[in-house]
Amino acid sequence: MAEAVSQAQIEERLKDLPGWSTDGRKIERSYSIGHIPGAAFLVHIAAIQDDLGHHSDATLGYRTVRVAISSSDLGGYVAEHDVELARRIEAAASGHGAT
């Protein structure tokens, strides 16, 4: 079973993920992206989630995609696999024109 990481550990890991933030219970980011490219980005996020066997909340808005990640099996706290999911999403973002 995964273990939660501390607020300080989360903040350290997010230094390499521009635009991501934490409240200690989740990590999150909003991307600026057109609506149709945003929908394609959401499908890509879903594929990444399936590949990792870990799912997060992702929503499509008008010219935005918002992602919030935590581990429900840890009571909504952040674990290493949450940070890995954020890294993979971040790596995919530029290919969709998300900023």
Residue pairs with C-beta under 8 A, 6 or more apart in sequence:
1 73
2 71
2 73
2 74
2 79
2 80
2 81
3 74
3 79
4 71
4 74
4 77
4 78
4 79
5 13
5 77
5 78
5 79
5 80
5 83
7 22
7 24
10 22
10 24
10 27
10 78
10 83
11 22
13 83
14 20
14 21
14 22
14 27
14 83
14 86
16 87
17 27
17 29
17 83
17 86
17 87
17 90
18 90
19 29
19 30
19 31
20 27
20 28
20 29
20 86
20 90
21 27
21 28
21 29
22 28
22 78
24 77
24 78
25 70
25 76
25 77
25 78
26 68
26 69
26 70
26 76
26 78
26 82
27 68
27 69
27 70
27 78
27 82
27 83
27 86
28 66
28 67
28 68
28 69
29 66
29 67
29 86
29 89
29 90
30 64
30 65
30 66
30 67
31 38
31 41
31 64
31 65
31 66
31 67
31 93
31 98
31 99
32 63
32 64
32 98
32 99
33 41
33 63
33 64
33 65
33 96
33 97
33 98
33 99
34 63
34 97
35 60
35 62
35 63
37 96
37 97
37 98
38 60
38 61
38 63
38 64
38 65
38 96
38 98
39 60
40 96
41 65
41 92
41 93
41 96
41 98
42 58
42 60
42 65
44 92
44 95
44 96
45 56
45 58
45 65
45 67
45 89
45 92
46 58
48 85
48 88
48 89
48 92
49 55
49 56
49 85
51 88
52 81
52 84
52 85
52 88
54 71
54 81
54 82
54 85
56 67
56 68
56 69
56 70
56 82
56 85
57 66
57 67
57 68
57 69
58 65
58 66
58 67
58 68
59 65
59 66
65 98
67 86
67 89
69 78
69 82
69 85
69 86
70 76
70 77
70 78
70 82
71 77
71 78
71 79
71 81
71 82
93 99
